[in-house]
Amino acid sequence: MVKHTTYINFDATMSDKKQSKVVHLFEGWAFKKINYLIFLIGLLLIVFGYIIMALGEVDSFQSITLAPILLFLGYVVTIPAALIYRTKK
């Protein structure tokens, strides 16, 4: 007994269905002016946090409390917000 195998170009068949649903990276996740502004604010918070930490004495308020708060806001809040934020269409 000989089995007859039919080869179907699966990629070509599926590509027609996928064409309408494909969203390219730069089309689906484009940065707008507001994203760059939020990102810049985050970078400034990080830079000022390190500057304040370096200028303060070892046990001062600015080295122990203020600088880590600025760094946290820059790294954990503002930069991810810039990456996630989208304007409504």
C-alpha positions in Angstrom: 0.0 0.0 0.0 1.3 3.3 -1.0 0.2 6.4 0.8 -0.3 9.5 -1.4 0.9 12.6 0.4 -0.2 16.0 -0.7 2.2 18.8 0.2 0.5 22.1 0.9 2.5 25.3 1.2 1.4 26.0 4.8 3.3 29.3 5.1 1.7 30.7 1.9 -1.7 29.6 3.0 -1.4 31.1 6.4 0.3 34.3 5.2 -2.8 35.5 3.5 -4.7 35.3 6.7 -2.0 36.9 8.8 -1.4 39.9 6.5 -4.3 41.9 7.9 -3.5 41.2 11.5 0.3 41.9 11.4 1.3 45.0 13.3 4.9 46.0 12.8 7.0 47.2 15.7 7.4 50.7 14.4 3.7 51.1 13.4 2.3 49.6 16.6 4.6 51.1 19.1 5.7 54.5 17.8 7.0 57.1 20.1 5.2 60.4 20.0 6.5 63.8 21.3 4.9 63.2 24.7 6.7 59.9 25.1 10.1 61.5 24.5 9.2 64.3 26.9 8.3 61.8 29.6 11.4 59.8 28.9 13.5 63.0 29.2 11.9 63.8 32.5 12.8 60.3 33.7 16.4 60.8 32.6 16.6 64.1 34.4 15.3 62.6 37.6 17.9 59.9 37.4 20.8 62.4 36.7 19.7 64.7 39.5 19.3 61.8 41.8 22.9 60.7 41.3 24.2 64.3 41.5 22.3 64.9 44.8 23.6 61.6 46.1 27.2 62.4 45.2 27.1 66.0 46.7 25.5 65.0 50.0 27.4 63.7 53.0 27.2 60.1 53.8 24.5 60.3 56.5 22.6 63.3 55.2 18.9 63.6 54.3 19.7 64.1 50.7 21.9 61.1 50.3 19.7 58.7 52.3 16.2 59.9 51.4 15.9 62.4 48.7 18.3 60.9 46.1 16.9 57.4 46.3 13.3 58.8 45.9 14.4 60.6 42.8 16.1 57.5 41.4 13.1 55.4 42.2 10.8 57.8 40.4 13.1 57.9 37.4 13.8 54.2 37.0 10.5 52.6 38.2 7.8 55.2 37.5 8.7 57.7 34.8 10.8 55.6 32.3 8.3 52.7 32.1 5.5 55.3 31.8 7.2 56.7 28.8 7.4 53.3 27.2 3.8 52.4 28.0 2.0 55.6 27.3 -0.1 55.8 24.2 -2.3 58.6 22.9 -6.0 57.7 22.2 -6.8 57.4 18.6 
